[in-house]
Amino acid sequence: MLTIDDLKADRPAYDPTAVRYRELESRISSAKDAPAAIAALQDWDKLRREIETWSALVYLRFNQDTGNAEYKAEREYCDELSPRLTDLDV
């Protein structure tokens, strides 16, 4: 049976994620046709989903055990990073 501990999501770092967002923005704005624009949007959606999955797991784990120092540290990192990632997404 699958448990929450079996679920994994990579922890995003701001700088590499910002680079990926800039590349996607460039691809979207310079798309020469609909298929190129759609592919770029699909990649943007994939990145967004990766970040949201990680964030959801962070909050779930913390809410399951608020006394766990590792979960608390990850939650604090997520809380610090989230506004910066939202700014990139907007």
HELIX and SHEET records of a PDB file:
HELIX    1   1 ILE A    4  ASP A    6  5                                   3    
HELIX    2   2 TYR A   14  SER A   29  1                                  16    
HELIX    3   3 ALA A   34  GLN A   64  1                                  31    
HELIX    4   4 ALA A   69  ASP A   89  1                                  21    
END                                                                             
